[in-house]
Amino acid sequence: MTDLTGTVWRKSTRSGGNGGNCVEVATNLLRIVAVRDSKDRPGPVLTFRPHAWSEFIKAVDRNAFR
């Protein structure tokens, strides 16, 4: 299990204030990026290596408006 001590979560800037579907991301951890559902904060957390997260974000950006 990943130690999430000191995790600083942030919501997407595209998140509305209406409590809609959203994820929170923590990039302040050593060698991992953590992602969780903002509506289920104590729930499961996905973790990625920084390079894998960066590649994922690039792929999303490339396909966002197709």
Steps between C-alpha positions, in 0.01 A plus 500: 500500500623848414571741786284807436626696799535864406283469191374833365194443282379741232190495285496548128473862392217383274302381801180691562377604840190285466646181648516328160726220387854592585836356591765633734869463424802513729835569338699591810592141589837340439505298175121465467192690389184411693144533366169462684128566454411833663163360610660199673805646672555211742454255212758343271797690362671426169873562480715555195867556430550865397601404145190280456276779634660750263443268203138448607438877519660550157273230353193661656600841364551355150157337502298751699323665209465222244 
